[in-house]
Amino acid sequence: MIHTRLKLNYSGFALDVDLQLPGRGVTALYGHSGSGKTTCLRCIAGLEQAEQGFIQVNDEVWQDSDKGIFVPPHKRALGYVFQEASLFPHLSVRANLEFGLRRIPRQQRRVDMAHATELLGIGHLLGRDPQNLSGGERQRIGIARALLTSPKLLLMDEPLAALDTQRKNEILPYLQRLHDELDIPVLYVSHSQDEVARLADHLVLLSNGKALASGPIGETLARLDLPLALGDDAGVVIEGHVSAYDADYQLLTLQLPNTELSIRVAHLPMAEGQALRCKVQARDVSLSLQGVEHSSILNRLPVTVISEIGADNAAHVLIRLNAAGTPLLARITRYSRDQLGVHPGQQLWAQIKAVAVLA
């Protein structure tokens, strides 16, 4: 468990948060620029000292202003990954990694060189110089160097922000591997909802230095009382297990949790039983009074209408739906809502294109 209580005042900005966060998995600190994400991360790292603060990571207290405790950054068992990898240009990739490894006594090392290089797919780069690497390769080296300090907490401050779309897509699978294979909690700062949906287990929504919400990613993204629902990229995260794969059409069937319902997703082959996370955008969900059989839309789920709010576009509304325990959001026009007579408790069919599911 990570407990962070911070109060910090600047001219024109105040951070005031009290968060109980999971001690495993990825927690995303999400919000627009100026919301306090990086300030919160820097306080946890000890790079800034909150005027009033309490920081505890599992059984270690790093700050307790009431008791006069403040552990300096170099004595906190953490790794920090910035937007830029900041590798030492005069050292090879191997020497950069060894710099992180040498900080930790051998008996305290939880991650070794072989494991880190395999996780990040950088074994073939060890003899190279940093100036001869792509942005994505440099960032993977920076993450590996942070891991080799054997941290009890890994802090990542928008590690993909400086990369173009191609480089982001290159590095995301490696970040997912870290999530799946390492038992090191991660605090991940981002202002990209799609990035957060792909990586995070827990979401903290920050605005103007305060936490508007903190909770599991699936529940929090589906809340209509938060500004997350109003943007064009609003949607929900669905986690299920592969129940079948059609090699001819390259479509897998994803069983939704705790139900017989499933959706089909255009995807590369995966073995039955494997877990898969998907994001379904609200704008890609249409509603119908009946389940239409003959259609190019492969996914048709029986749903119950839960609630409704107006969207950021005056012509649109956001509808929260329940598909046998799995939350969905649908962005439709007010005209369509009125034509269907949409109201809480109503039974409808949600339709989702297989090509629109982001997996």
Sequence and secondary structure as in RCSB ss.txt:
>XXXX:A:sequence
MIHTRLKLNYSGFALDVDLQLPGRGVTALYGHSGSGKTTCLRCIAGLEQAEQGFIQVNDEVWQDSDKGIFVPPHK
RALGYVFQEASLFPHLSVRANLEFGLRRIPRQQRRVDMAHATELLGIGHLLGRDPQNLSGGERQRIGIARALLTS
PKLLLMDEPLAALDTQRKNEILPYLQRLHDELDIPVLYVSHSQDEVARLADHLVLLSNGKALASGPIGETLARLD
LPLALGDDAGVVIEGHVSAYDADYQLLTLQLPNTELSIRVAHLPMAEGQALRCKVQARDVSLSLQGVEHSSILNR
LPVTVISEIGADNAAHVLIRLNAAGTPLLARITRYSRDQLGVHPGQQLWAQIKAVAVLA
>XXXX:A:secstr
 EEEEEEEEETTEEEEEEEEE SSSEEEEE STTSSHHHHHHHHHTSS  SEEEEEETTEEEEETTTTEE  GGG
S EEEE SS    TTS HHHHHHHHHHTS GGG SS HHHHHHHHT GGGTTS GGGS HHHHHHHHHHHHHTT 
 SEEEEESTTTTS HHHHHHHHHHHHHHHHH    EEEEES HHHHHHH SEEEEEETTEEEEEEEHHHHHT TT
SGGGGSTT EEEEEEEEEEEETTTTEEEEE TTSS EEEEE S   TT EEEEEEEGGGEEEESS  SSSS  EE
EEEEEEEEEE SSTTEEEEEEEETTEEEEEEEEHHHHHHHT  TT EEEEEE GGG B 
